[in-house]
Amino acid sequence: MSELDLIVVGAGPGGSNAASVALDAGLRVAQVDKAEFPRVKPCAGGLTIKACRALNLELLSSLRAEFGSFEFNLWEGERTERSRFLHRSEVLSMVLRPEFDNTLVEANQERAGFRFHPGEPVNSIEWQGGVFRVRTDRRELTAPQLIGADGAYSLVNRTFAISKPKLRAVAVEIVLPRDQVEGDPAPVPCFDFGAIERGYGWVFPKDDHWSVGLYTLASGVKDLRPRLAGYTAAKGFRVTGDPLASFEAHLIPLGGYRLRVPDVPVYLVGDAGGFADALTGEGIYHALESGRLAGEQAVRVSRGRGSHRAYYRRLWRSVLCDTLLSYKASGPFYRRLPLAMRALWHPLLWRPLVQGSACGATLTRSLLLAGFYFLGSLADPKSRQLRA
C-alpha cells in the first residue's frame, strides 16, 4: 500500500490549487517540480474575478495591485483608437507570478500530509500494480492517483495521451521597475489589440513595476524583441537602461478541448491539457479551476464515491466550454480585427461581457447573457438605444 494518496506533477497555480483541495480533505499529497523555488515564470500575472474565486488558497499576501477599470483598445500604427474603460470594483487583481507560485507552495507546506520536492525533473511515469510510479533522479513516488499540472510540455500528457492541443501561441514579456521609468505612462491595465499580428499588447501596472508584453497566435513571428521594444516606447515608457533586460518568452498551448479520457485515475490540469483562452491567452483561471476540480474528484475517488472519469465530464461545465469557444472565435476575431472590435463595442455585446467579467462569469455564461440582451432588444426596440 502506498504511503501517499496523490502525486501532483508541477507546482504552478493549477497543481498547487489541486494539492490544497486534496489536503483540505486529509489526503496525503506529494508535489514535484523540475524548478527550484522561487522560480522564474514569465506571466502578466492578472487574475480575473473568476480566477480568484477558483483559488482555494489565500490571495491577499500575493496582491501587487487591484483595478476597477482597464483600457480595451484597437491599436493602429503607434496609437490607440476607441479606448473603452470598465468601471467596477476589483475587476482585475495583479500578482507577480514567481512570488505567487511560491506563496501557494509555502501555504501547502504548512499543512500536515504534504511533501514538496522542487528541483526534481520527472524522468518517467508508470501505472503498475494499481499505483502510479513517478521517478526522479532522487526518488520514486507511488500513489493511486496522479495529477498532471506540468505545463506546455507535459510528460503526464505525453505518457497517457489525453489531450492534443491544436495550437501554441507565443507570449513575450518584460518587467519595468518604477524607479527606472519616468512618470506614470500607464496608470491602469490596458490591452492593445492589433499591436502585433493576430494578437495584442498589454501593460499591467503593479505596485513597484509594470509588466509589458505581446501575445500572438501567428506562427513564425520574428523579431519579437525589437517589436516589444517598439511597443514599449509607443506606450510612452522612457526607461533608464536596457528596457529588454528582463525579456522572457513562453508558449501557451491552446485548443485542448478534445480529450481522450484515460483508463487510469490521472487528471490533466491547465497548460498540460491546453486549457486556456485563445482570444486573450489567459490561462490562470483555467489552471486554477481545473486544479480545483481535479482535487475534488481525487478526494471523491479516494473515498470510493466516484470515478476519475467524472472529472473530465465536469470540465465541460466551465473550463472546456471556454477553451472551445475562445479557440473557435479567435480565428475570425483576429483575421477581421477592426470589424470584430466594432462588434465587440456594440452595447448588446459589450454590456453583458463587461457585466459578466465583473461578476466572475465564464466566457460561455457571458455570451449566453449577450444572447438574452439581444432577444430583449428585439422585444423592446427602445433597448436598442442602450449605451455601454
HELIX and SHEET records of a PDB file:
HELIX    1   1 PRO A   13  ASP A   24  1                                  12    
HELIX    2   2 ILE A   49  ALA A   54  1                                   6    
HELIX    3   3 LEU A   60  SER A   62  5                                   3    
HELIX    4   4 ARG A   97  GLN A  109  1                                  13    
HELIX    5   5 LEU A  155  PHE A  160  1                                   6    
HELIX    6   6 ARG A  178  GLN A  180  5                                   3    
HELIX    7   7 LEU A  224  ALA A  234  1                                  11    
HELIX    8   8 GLY A  270  GLY A  273  5                                   4    
HELIX    9   9 ILE A  284  SER A  302  1                                  19    
HELIX   10  10 ARG A  309  ARG A  314  1                                   6    
HELIX   11  11 LEU A  315  ARG A  317  5                                   3    
HELIX   12  12 VAL A  319  ARG A  335  1                                  17    
HELIX   13  13 LEU A  337  LEU A  344  1                                   8    
HELIX   14  14 PRO A  347  CYS A  359  1                                  13    
HELIX   15  15 LEU A  363  ALA A  379  1                                  17    
HELIX   16  16 PRO A  381  GLN A  385  5                                   5    
SHEET    1   A 5 PHE A 114  HIS A 117  0                                        
SHEET    2   A 5 VAL A  29  VAL A  32  1                                        
SHEET    3   A 5 LEU A   6  VAL A   9  1                                        
SHEET    4   A 5 LEU A 146  GLY A 148  1                                        
SHEET    5   A 5 VAL A 266  LEU A 268  1                                        
SHEET    1   B 3 GLY A  46  THR A  48  0                                        
SHEET    2   B 3 LEU A  92  VAL A  95 -1                                        
SHEET    3   B 3 LEU A  63  PHE A  67 -1                                        
SHEET    1   C 7 ARG A  79  GLU A  81  0                                        
SHEET    2   C 7 GLU A  71  GLU A  76 -1                                        
SHEET    3   C 7 CYS A 190  PHE A 193  1                                        
SHEET    4   C 7 GLY A 199  PRO A 205 -1                                        
SHEET    5   C 7 HIS A 209  THR A 216 -1                                        
SHEET    6   C 7 LEU A 167  PRO A 177 -1                                        
SHEET    7   C 7 GLU A 248  LEU A 254 -1                                        
SHEET    1   D 3 SER A 124  GLN A 128  0                                        
SHEET    2   D 3 VAL A 131  ARG A 135 -1                                        
SHEET    3   D 3 GLU A 140  ALA A 143 -1                                        
END                                                                             
